[in-house]
Each structure stands twice: as C-alpha cells, then as structure tokens.
Amino acid sequence: SRVVAAFDIGSGATKVVVARVLENAVIGEIFLAEEHEVLVKLDAEKNHNFLSSAIERQLHDTIISLRSRAEEFGAKKFSGICTAAFRDASNGSEVVRRLCNSTGVTLRIVSQKE
C-alpha cells in the first residue's frame, strides 16, 4: 500500500484528501480531508478572464501548506485536478504549469465531463 495526496483545485476552494491506497487501487484509511477557500473564479472575473499573480501566489501558498500537511501523514505522491476556472481563464494552463513546477504537485486541467 502507499499513501497519496489528491488535490482538487476548484473555482472557490482548494482541497486535499490524503489516504492509503491498497494494492487493488481501493482506498483504505483516509488520514486527512482539508479545504481552504481560494476564490479563483472571482479573481478571473475581476481581471477580464485572467488569473492574477496574487491568486497564483495564494494558490501556491495553499498547495504548499496542504502538501506539507499531507507529508506529515506519509504521502509520497501528490497529484490533482484543476476545474472550470482554469479551463476558462485565458492564462489557466500557464498558471497550472507554474504551480506544478513550484509545488511539486502534478496537476492537470480536467474537462467538464471528467
């Protein structure tokens, strides 16, 4: 088994769940489920569909904080999804790429269907 941290970077909140994943990909024990308000969509709306450097810093700091908490529970793998606010922002993919590089968390923008 291994301990993983799964991030959900949404329009209004950044969440993480840290859990033990068993060999058959079944989730065993959940160690942590935490959420922090980060108003990504509101930021983009205020900035003509552009994510500001201020919101990027807030996201970075929030992800680093949550990653640190996840490491306390033994997480070694960190990945997550980014939702509509990043799909819709003109610089969403650039922000996600920079966040991946600066936090060490593998993030991807998901489609609405996902």
VENBELSUL-V989526 format. One record per residue. N is the residue number from 1. RES is the residue in three letters. NEAR is the number of other ideal C-beta (glycine too) atoms within 8 Angstrom. Layout:
N & RES & NEAR
N & RES & NEAR
//
This chain:
1 & SER & 7
2 & ARG & 7
3 & VAL & 14
4 & VAL & 12
5 & ALA & 16
6 & ALA & 10
7 & PHE & 15
8 & ASP & 11
9 & ILE & 15
10 & GLY & 10
11 & SER & 9
12 & GLY & 9
13 & ALA & 10
14 & THR & 14
15 & LYS & 11
16 & VAL & 16
17 & VAL & 9
18 & VAL & 15
19 & ALA & 12
20 & ARG & 10
21 & VAL & 11
22 & LEU & 9
23 & GLU & 4
24 & ASN & 4
25 & ALA & 5
26 & VAL & 6
27 & ILE & 7
28 & GLY & 8
29 & GLU & 5
30 & ILE & 8
31 & PHE & 9
32 & LEU & 10
33 & ALA & 8
34 & GLU & 8
35 & GLU & 7
36 & HIS & 10
37 & GLU & 6
38 & VAL & 12
39 & LEU & 9
40 & VAL & 16
41 & LYS & 10
42 & LEU & 8
43 & ASP & 12
44 & ALA & 14
45 & GLU & 7
46 & LYS & 6
47 & ASN & 9
48 & HIS & 3
49 & ASN & 8
50 & PHE & 9
51 & LEU & 14
52 & SER & 9
53 & SER & 5
54 & ALA & 7
55 & ILE & 13
56 & GLU & 12
57 & ARG & 8
58 & GLN & 9
59 & LEU & 14
60 & HIS & 11
61 & ASP & 8
62 & THR & 11
63 & ILE & 14
64 & ILE & 9
65 & SER & 9
66 & LEU & 14
67 & ARG & 15
68 & SER & 8
69 & ARG & 12
70 & ALA & 13
71 & GLU & 8
72 & GLU & 6
73 & PHE & 10
74 & GLY & 7
75 & ALA & 12
76 & LYS & 6
77 & LYS & 8
78 & PHE & 13
79 & SER & 10
80 & GLY & 14
81 & ILE & 11
82 & CYS & 13
83 & THR & 12
84 & ALA & 8
85 & ALA & 14
86 & PHE & 15
87 & ARG & 12
88 & ASP & 8
89 & ALA & 13
90 & SER & 5
91 & ASN & 8
92 & GLY & 14
93 & SER & 8
94 & GLU & 7
95 & VAL & 13
96 & VAL & 13
97 & ARG & 8
98 & ARG & 9
99 & LEU & 15
100 & CYS & 11
101 & ASN & 6
102 & SER & 7
103 & THR & 11
104 & GLY & 6
105 & VAL & 13
106 & THR & 7
107 & LEU & 13
108 & ARG & 8
109 & ILE & 12
110 & VAL & 9
111 & SER & 6
112 & GLN & 6
113 & LYS & 3
114 & GLU & 5
//
